Amino acid sequence: MADKGPDEESIGDLLARLAEDARRFGQAELDYYRVLAAEKLEEAKASLWIGAVAIGLMLAAAVALVFGLVLTLAQYVGPALATLIVVALAVGTAWLLGRIAWRHIKRVVGLRK
């Protein structure tokens, strides 16, 4: 059997080095994905704020539309009846859309086929 020279490492040393390299590689991958997730989260925050502003503006527009409908109908049927009509239409529309959404959710989740 030939003697090992100073440059040769034992199998145990090579395996230990391999395990350490694998651990470092795994840690580097984890750090990379952590940074990537943080960047995506920052991008998503901006999008969420823009979406929140858009929703706020749409709600303001809906309130203005309802108010305009009440004012327009008030000329013909009086303010109290105009308010009642517009509220009844809004509640009826919301109820109908809610039922449609609930049916869709039940179908997606598998509660109803």
C-alpha positions as CSV (number, residue, x, y, z in Angstrom):
1,M,0.0,0.0,0.0
2,A,1.3,3.4,-0.8
3,D,1.7,6.1,1.8
4,K,-0.5,9.1,1.6
5,G,1.3,12.3,0.7
6,P,0.7,15.6,2.4
7,D,-1.7,16.8,-0.3
8,E,-4.0,13.7,0.0
9,E,-7.0,13.8,2.4
10,S,-8.8,10.9,3.9
11,I,-12.3,9.9,2.9
12,G,-13.6,11.1,6.2
13,D,-12.1,14.6,5.7
14,L,-13.5,14.8,2.1
15,L,-17.0,13.8,3.3
16,A,-16.8,16.3,6.2
17,R,-15.8,19.0,3.7
18,L,-18.6,17.9,1.3
19,A,-21.1,18.1,4.2
20,E,-19.9,21.6,5.1
21,D,-20.0,22.8,1.5
22,A,-23.5,21.4,1.2
23,R,-24.5,23.3,4.4
24,R,-23.0,26.5,3.1
25,F,-24.7,26.1,-0.3
26,G,-28.1,25.5,1.4
27,Q,-27.6,28.5,3.6
28,A,-26.7,30.6,0.5
29,E,-29.8,29.4,-1.3
30,L,-32.0,30.2,1.7
31,D,-30.5,33.7,2.0
32,Y,-31.1,34.2,-1.8
33,Y,-34.8,33.2,-1.5
34,R,-35.2,35.3,1.6
35,V,-33.9,38.4,-0.2
36,L,-36.0,37.6,-3.3
37,A,-39.2,37.2,-1.1
38,A,-38.5,40.5,0.6
39,E,-38.1,42.3,-2.8
40,K,-41.4,40.8,-4.0
41,L,-43.1,41.8,-0.8
42,E,-42.0,45.4,-1.3
43,E,-43.4,45.4,-4.8
44,A,-46.6,43.9,-3.6
45,K,-47.0,46.5,-0.9
46,A,-47.0,49.3,-3.5
47,S,-49.5,47.4,-5.6
48,L,-51.8,46.9,-2.6
49,W,-51.7,50.6,-1.7
50,I,-52.6,51.5,-5.3
51,G,-55.4,49.0,-5.2
52,A,-56.7,50.4,-1.9
53,V,-56.8,53.9,-3.3
54,A,-58.6,52.6,-6.4
55,I,-61.2,50.9,-4.2
56,G,-61.6,54.0,-2.1
57,L,-62.3,56.1,-5.3
58,M,-64.8,53.5,-6.6
59,L,-66.6,53.6,-3.3
60,A,-66.8,57.4,-3.4
61,A,-68.1,57.2,-7.0
62,A,-70.8,54.7,-5.9
63,V,-71.9,57.0,-3.0
64,A,-72.1,59.9,-5.5
65,L,-74.2,57.8,-7.9
66,V,-76.6,56.7,-5.1
67,F,-76.9,60.3,-3.9
68,G,-77.5,61.5,-7.5
69,L,-80.2,58.8,-7.9
70,V,-81.9,59.9,-4.7
71,L,-81.8,63.6,-5.8
72,T,-83.2,62.8,-9.2
73,L,-86.0,60.6,-7.9
74,A,-86.9,63.1,-5.2
75,Q,-88.2,65.5,-7.8
76,Y,-90.8,62.9,-8.9
77,V,-91.7,61.0,-5.7
78,G,-90.4,63.0,-2.8
79,P,-87.2,62.6,-0.8
80,A,-88.4,59.9,1.6
81,L,-89.8,57.6,-1.1
82,A,-86.8,58.3,-3.3
83,T,-84.4,57.2,-0.5
84,L,-86.5,54.1,0.1
85,I,-86.5,53.1,-3.6
86,V,-82.7,53.6,-4.0
87,V,-81.9,51.8,-0.7
88,A,-84.2,48.9,-1.7
89,L,-82.5,48.6,-5.1
90,A,-79.0,48.8,-3.6
91,V,-79.8,46.2,-1.0
92,G,-81.5,43.9,-3.5
93,T,-78.6,44.2,-5.9
94,A,-76.1,43.5,-3.1
95,W,-78.2,40.5,-1.9
96,L,-78.3,39.0,-5.5
97,L,-74.6,39.5,-6.0
98,G,-73.8,38.0,-2.6
99,R,-75.9,34.9,-3.4
100,I,-74.1,34.5,-6.7
101,A,-70.7,34.9,-5.0
102,W,-71.7,32.4,-2.2
103,R,-72.8,29.8,-4.8
104,H,-69.5,30.2,-6.7
105,I,-67.5,29.9,-3.5
106,K,-69.4,26.7,-2.5
107,R,-68.8,25.2,-5.9
108,V,-65.1,26.1,-5.8
109,V,-64.6,24.7,-2.3
110,G,-66.5,21.6,-3.1
111,L,-69.5,22.1,-0.8
112,R,-71.9,21.9,-3.7
113,K,-71.5,20.3,-7.1
